[in-house]
Amino acid sequence: LCHHNPYWAKKYFAADWPKWNVDRVFIQAYNDKNFTKEVDYAETYDGIAITDQQFHRLPEIVANNKIKAILVFPDRTNPEDVASKLKQFYVK
């Protein structure tokens, strides 16, 4: 499950992850203005979800040993292009 931050999820979307029986929760950090705050939440869950427009954030995310996993989802790009960009990022 990829969900926006837990505060709003509980308040507006009634996110009850144990009841939903999800195996992992990724905090969606799509807003660069609140990125640091979202990272704080992601550190306490299973990982962080970012868009392909946030690849510039990958070095700091990868360096953060409290982030267990990264989920990348296409924003305005097709999935094949996103996978190709991600692969190029790590080949460097």
Stockholm file with secondary structure:
# STOCKHOLM 1.0

chainA/1-92         LCHHNPYWAKKYFAADWPKWNVDRVFIQAYNDKNFTKEVDYAETYDGIAITDQQFHRLPEIVANNKIKAILVFPDRTNPEDVASKLKQFYVK
#=GR chainA/1-92 SS CEESCHHHHHHHSCCCHHHHTCSCCEEECCCGGGHHHHHHHHHHSSEEEEEGGGGGGHHHHHHCTTCCCEEEECSSSCHHHHHHHHHHHHHC
#=GC SS_cons        CEESCHHHHHHHSCCCHHHHTCSCCEEECCCGGGHHHHHHHHHHSSEEEEEGGGGGGHHHHHHCTTCCCEEEECSSSCHHHHHHHHHHHHHC
//
